[in-house]
Amino acid sequence: MAAHNESESLGAQLATARKLFSEVSTDDRKVLSDYGWTFVKVLLQNISEIDSLTARQLLADCIKLPLERPSRFHSALLAAAIKVALAYPEFHFATFLKMWGMENLRPEDKLSQMSDGKVFLSLEERAIRTLAHSLLLHPEDRQLLQTSGFGALLSSNNLSILPMLVTRIKQASGKDGRKYTFVTLTSPEGIETECISHSLQPSPLHPLPEGKRHYVNIGQLYDVLLRSKAPVPKASALATPAYTLLSSCLSAQRPSDIFPTEIGYIEHIDTEHSHMHVYDCHSRHFVAPIQRFSREKEGDFVRFIPIVPQASKFKTAILVATVPSSSEDIKNILRDIRITSINKEKGYAAWELVNKQEPITEQLSPLQLSQGETSPTFTSGYLNFTIVPDASPSGFTATVPDASASGIPTPLKAGWEGPALIYLKRGKDKQKRPHVAKLFNTLVP
């Protein structure tokens, strides 16, 4: 490639050289090596002058050359592929690395490099970092994590790729004293990490239109590349490492495709603190942030994503949709109870579960379990009611206002049976007891 018309572009020169070589049939290793080195040096030194397609074609040509492995050329080819991956995110580096073969690393490829008194990552470390970033951008290549052993490779370098949901957003001062927006991300397994909001971006493969800005909202799903640190000893038996976010991109999947959902009940809306208190049928208490588009009301049933961190008691509900009281999903979370007695003077009724084989208890979080906490169990309890005078022989009806699916108060008397929504709730004395939130007349199974 020494003699070329100076006006001819580098891309055109490379295309001509590739065509000439494809027409030559040779087993001369020196010719093959010269050909390979020519293109590897171009990739290493002039990547900014080569378009994505040409760069990938050169790599494909070089990886097919029947030259010795491992070798200095083969290592240089890997370094060139790393440059292409950094310049062009659409390049499937994981597929290339599988063809290149990590077993072909030379001993010197595993050593850190020194230059001008600075220490730089080894070729092996750079390849692993580039692999992780490429897998982050190309979910379709993540099958290689199992089939090519790349999963163990990332794990041994404390790297992992996880789907993570935005669960909290807060304003706070950074170490420099400036105000920043901090975002908490949580994985389906309960792993949490925190980052500054501008660390979360769309994938470079799917950029926003020019002039458009990316906004981070609660409930958005991201694919995240994390590096774990060594676990710090804690009083808790749950030893979880801290995580640093290296990079991320907005996921193309829906959160409900990755995270399980539950049916919950909005017990209270706290407008002062901009959140809602949600309980599920396992007596777990969640806090759901109030968004500017929230339309939920107290007493609504909702489908939500339960966020239960491994190392925190703070559980978050990401609301997905409201659920009609008449739906089958609601029937599945109700418990049949029997009224055993009514105290008219004090305004409460005693009840018991019809099926005492499934007592009411709380599903504890990983942190609670690690700390040895236990949950009380109940098969009976009390509920408050209102006395409404009427023309019946007894002269009154005991009712629970707003307690039926139709909005009609539920008449109560000893022996009454019906479905109820019950969960454990902490009282003023800090003790948890069963709380009957609703009785139903119209949802008898």
Buried (B, 14 or more C-beta within 10 A) or exposed (E): EEEEEEEEEBBEBBBEBBEEBEEEEEEEEEEBBEBBBBBBEBBBEEBEEBEEEBBBBBBEBBBEBEBEBBEEBBBBBBBBBBBBBBBBBEBBBBBBBBEBBBEBBBEEBEEEEEEEEEEEEBBBBBBBBBBBBBBBBBBEBBEBBEEBEBBEBBEEBBBBBBBBBBBBBEEEEEEEEEEBEBBBBBBBEBBBBBBBBEBBBBBEEEEEEEEEEEEBEBBBBBBBBBBBEEEEEEEBEBEBBBBEBBBBBBBEEEBBEBBEBBBBBBBEBEEEEEBBBBBBBBBBBBBBBBEEEEEBEEBBBBBBBBBBBBBBEBBBBBBBEBBEBEEEEBBEBBBEBBBEEBEEEEEBBBBEBEEEEEBBBBBBBBBBEBBEEEBEEBBBBBBEBBBEEEEEEEEEBBBBEEBBBEEEBBBBEEEBEBBBBBBBBEEEEEEBBBBBBBBBBBBEE
